[in-house]
Amino acid sequence: MTGKASGALLPAYLAVGSNSVKAGRVVERLRARLDDGLAAFNLDERESAAVSEPGELLASLNTLPVGPGQRLVIIHGADKLAKPCSEAIVGYLQNPNPGCVLCLVAEALARTTRLYKAVAAVGRDAVIDCGGKKAWQLPAEVRRLAQRRGMSIDESAARELVDRVGESIALIDGQLKTLSELCRASGSITRADVVEHVVRMAEVKPWDFLDAVCDRDAGRALSVYALMPANSEVRLVSLLAARLRELVCARSLMRRGTIAGLGGELLAYDSIAATPAVRRKGSKRPAKPRVKQDWQLKNHQRWAGSFGDGELERALVLCGGADAALKGGADPRSCVSSLILDVCGAAPSRHGSLPC
């Protein structure tokens, strides 16, 4: 957030995105530039709802700082500013007060808006991306947040925290603060600590279940399955079979040394499966197949490598048997639990017998 040569701040910054923790750090770093004794005179911080008069806003922006340093004006919820006020800022940034730094905080502000363009024109570093992380990126972000609090947290504990809290960085950081206080003596946060002290707030998704099974973590898979909605077993088995077919393809490409082409191979397979000649008679026409993104396939090689020769094929047979059993009236919980143990390699050997 500094200029290249002098280290001076730019006239304006825009912290935009749903990651309120990162946006908060931006604001704190700017506040830290103020002289503590003069902050009462040089800091004007308000919500967008409190900014109603363009003239008053411009007067604040054009006020000279008291003492050395610069004045700081912070507006939260800048994406909700009234049009006259946002236009006043656009005009102001054409000739900004060199003694003042404007910080706009917005959860969502389109790049095409005049306000976004005006801030971006101030300097290359004026727009600070505070976008939320994708689900698969969150465990690494959890570890970084824990390190800032002087704690360590392993992969399984980070993933468990995300599963329980959801994708809100603010909520995750809040829980990490509590866990850090509880586990300060050991210096580390374990999965057991998360399970004991964090109440599940996030809705469980089918992908959480599939990932746990593909990790061959029977305990986690059973825990996630127990939280799934009732009567979802047939869909879960169908989704699991589809994921296992992807891993069969991945394992085949690994043997040939062409795993990089997994996305194209899966697209070709889905395209063939969607043709009228292959679809079952009377079934709905599926959506046009789309190529899977890299982030959707990033764990496939690891998952496929955790299965031995023939295990994935046997797991597919077991999924077929479980599907037939469920549709034939078998007890859903017993049937799917048995399937989970089989696929995860946690069940006693049954010499290829089907679950249920």
Buried (B, 14 or more C-beta within 10 A) or exposed (E): BEEEEEEEBBBBBBBBBBBBBBBBBBBEEBBEBBEEEBEEBBBBBBEBEEBEEBEEBBEBBBBEBBEEBBBBBBBBBBBBBBEEBBBBBBEBBEEBBEBBBBBBBBBEBEEEBEBBBBBBEBBEEBBBEBEBBEBBEBBEBBBEBBEEBEBBBBEBBBBBBBBBBBBBBBBBBEBBEEBBEEBEEEEEBBBEBBBEEBEBEBEBEBBBBBBBBBBBBBEBBBBBBEEBEEEBBBEBBEBBBEBBBBBBBBBBBBEEEEBEEBBEBBBBBBEEEBEEEEEEEEEEEEEEBEEBEEEBBEBBBEBBEBBEEEBBEBBBEBBEBBBEBBEEEBEBEEBBBBBBBBBBBBBEEEEEEBBB
